[in-house]
Structures are given as C-alpha cells and as structure tokens.
Amino acid sequence: MATETLQDAVCVVAGGGNGLGEAAAHELAAHGARVVVNDLGTGVDGTGSDASVPESVASDIRENGGEAVAHHGDVSDFGYAEALIADTVEEYGRVDFVCNFAGILRDGISYRLSPEEWHAVVGTNLTGQFAPLRAAAKHWREVAKASESGGGGDGSGDDDGDDGDDSDGLDRQRSYLAVSAGAARGSLGQANYAAAKAGVLGMVRSVSNELLRSNVRVNALIPNGYTRMTETVPEEHRPYTREEMPPERVAPLVAYLASEHAEDLTGCTLYAGGDRVGVFADPSMETVGVNPDGWTLASLAEHFREDVAADVDLTRTESHL
C-alpha cells in the first residue's frame, strides 16, 4: 500500500536495475521518495554495460507517478561513487538514504577459481559496498559539521579530518543499507562471493560505530528472493520459484529502514524474504576454557575436546562433492 511515509526523502538505490534493487526502488518511490536509480547494467557475471537498465526502472517509476532519475556507473569505482552522491545532492539538495544491491557472481570451486574471478567478485560485492558508503559518510559528516557551525546544509564544505569532536550530528537521521547474503555463512563453489558478503557484515559493524554520533544509521540486509542470480542455478536445484519468493517481498523492510520509523536502529544484520523478517545475532563465543598457567599443545590435546568443547559440534561442514 502506497503512503507518504518517505515524502520528499532522497534515496539512492545502487544496483537498482534488476531484481531486489528494482523492487526496492519502486517501493521507495511508492512511499513518496525521490529515487536515484544506479546500475552499471551488466550481466550476472559483471560483464557488459548498459545505461538503459537504470533508465528503464527510473522511467517506470515516473510513469507510475513517482519521481526518479537514472545514474549509470560502477559503484566499486571510488571516483564514480563520489560523483553519484555529489550528483544526487546537486539534483535534490540532500541524500537521506542509500541502499546498495550491486552484486555479481563468478562461481567456482576454490582450487579452480582464477585470480580474475576472485578480484572481480570481491571488487563488486565488497569494494562496491564500501566506496558509496565512504562517499555518503563523507558527505553526511560535512553536513553535520556545517549544521553544527551554523553554516547550513548542503555539505559543500570540506571535512577538517577532526575525528575527536563531539558533533551532535545531522538534524535528521540518515541511513545506509549494505546488502549481504546468506552465502556469508559459507556457500559451496562461492568462496569469492561468500568472503565478500561476510566482509560486508564486518564493515557494517565497524562503520555503524563510527557514524553513530553523526546521526547516521548503518545496517546490513540478508535478503532472500528470486533474482537473476537464482536463475544461475539449474532449475531442478533452485530452492524456490519467483512466485514462492518474489523480490517485492523484500522491499518493504528496505522502505522501513529508510524511514524515521527505524530511528536509532543501527549496527544490525537483518533478514527479509517471503513472509519473514528478522534480526541475526552477531558472532559470539560459544564456549571458553581457562587455564591459569596458559595453554600448551599437551594440555589442549588433553582437554580441548573433552572439556572446553565437550558440547560443541567441531565438524561443521558437509561434503557435496
């Protein structure tokens, strides 16, 4: 149901040309947001480039009565990421929310994975999350400092690099949503993708702490929905159909995180898929053993399995080969 919850909020949707990102762009616009649709327009493997991909989504939003512009480019490029944020500010005067669905796949068993396949996937799925986060964070810090000093608000001034101030932050919370994946817990034939998506979670926990005082929320989303990536799996092995897990079911949580209803919700890893939403626990130590004299190989050999990890499953992998 469309509302005006996000009326006039300015939202950047990176990777908004297909699937989950496209659904998020439409959802944000339906609630009144002004949307900047970014996409490089590549194939699932990251090859090619097509500016019509983000433009098609932006055009559809406008035809449905919303406000949207397209921005074609590669968010893993630091210069482009800064231009994306700067152009959004020039167009709309502010940036309230950035969500980033940009991602590619180049699957392969670890010992056959080429350096190019590793770097391409980590570059898009991890660097491609950090570069726009860095650009948005820099902009929001500048806005916060300008507001604090009474300089007004477009953040055109330079950050003086003083990270020791006690800034009260922005007048209204801003939000960045980095998209991870269930593969972060490990996925057969996807060491590159899994490593990148796990890295996103560490990045979010780190940067959410850095930007808390500036009134910026930073969260991670593990979505579950049918996309082009799902179609890379042979049909007989796909976990679900589009009808069972439509990408549109993920989008409402994205809109919620963009809204003021999510005030102070930060540093979290969230889930959305089908009829479920949830919050993941952060990694924590499951069991611990203490030896006042320090541990040795001999004492570990004697006590680790029987005492320290007596109730813990220490074989946490399965062979599918």
Secondary structure, 3 states (H helix, E strand, C coil): CCCCCCCCCEEEEECCCCHHHHHHHHHHHHCCCEEEEEECCCCCCCCCCCCHHHHHHHHHHHHCCCEEEEEECCCCCHHHHHHHHHHHHHHHCCCCEEEECCCCCCCECHHHCCHHHHHHHHHHHHHHHHHHHHHHHHHHHHHHHHHHCCCCCCCCCCCCCCCCCCCCCCCCCEEEEEECCHHHHCCCCEHHHHHHHHHHHHHHHHHHHHHHHHCEEEEEEEEECCCCCHHHCCHHHCCCCCCCCCHHHCHHHHHHHHCHHHCCCCCCEEEEECCEEEECCCCCCCCCCCCCCCCCHHHHHHHHHHHHCCCCCCCCCCCCC
